[in-house]
Amino acid sequence: MKMSDNSRVWIYQSDRPFTVVEEQEIQKILNDFVGEWQAHGQALAAMAEIYYHQFIVLSVDEQIAGATGCSIDKSVHLMKELESKFSINLFDRFRMAYESGEEIINCSREEFEDRIKKGIVDENTIVFNNLISTRKELETSWNIPLSDSWHAKVFSL
């Protein structure tokens, strides 16, 4: 499904990568959910994707039908169910993710700060900005150099 650039996105970062089997099962659960996802009885034009084996991205094209508080609550409930079923944490906003070569490193805020101090992470390190809110931002502003992200304001370089 092609989503408009203005489609709304929600990013959930797992505290660990999914196994191949988990990822397949999670994707099936997500596909089933978005296939039935509605707001006030109207089907949402929605899509669910898994990136880098640890990020779940939900998208809704609100030009077709807007997500409501109740429909968003349903997606949050689904994420909580996934957490329970797969023993993962999708709501720890203090987890940082960054690229190291071909690998995505997922660490705590404290570990991230320590890696900056040690020079493992610097202003050119590609970090993931999970605060983005549109498909356009997913393409242009999700994985960007630390110096261009909100991380640079929080962590001393």
C-alpha positions, 0 to 999 in steps of 0.5 A: 500500500502506498501511503501519502507523505502526510500519513501519520506514523507511530514508532515503537522501538523494541528493547531488543531485536526480534528473532526471525520467527518472532518477526514473522509472527509479529508482522502477521499480528500487525497485518491482521490488526491494520486490516481490521483497524477502524475509527468510529466504524470507518476503516483506516488506511493503515500499514504496519512495518518492521524495520531493522528487526526492532522498530514497529512503524504504524502508519495511517493515511489521515487524508482518507480517515483520521485516527481517533483517540479510541483507535489510537488506544487500540493500537497501544493495547496491541503493542502492550499485548506484543510486549507480553507475548514476546517479552519485549519492551516497546515503551521505554523512551530512554532506549537509544538506537544508532548505527554502527557499521551495518549493525543497529545498536540499541542501548540505555540512555546511560550506555549511550551517554557513556559511548559519547564520552568514550568517542564511540558515538560522535556527531556523525553517528546516525541515530534514530529519531523516534519522535517523528510523526509523518511518512515524509519525516520517516524518509528524511528525518528518522535516521540522521546524524546525531548533530542534526537530531534532538539527541544533540540537545540532550547529550553533551558532545 
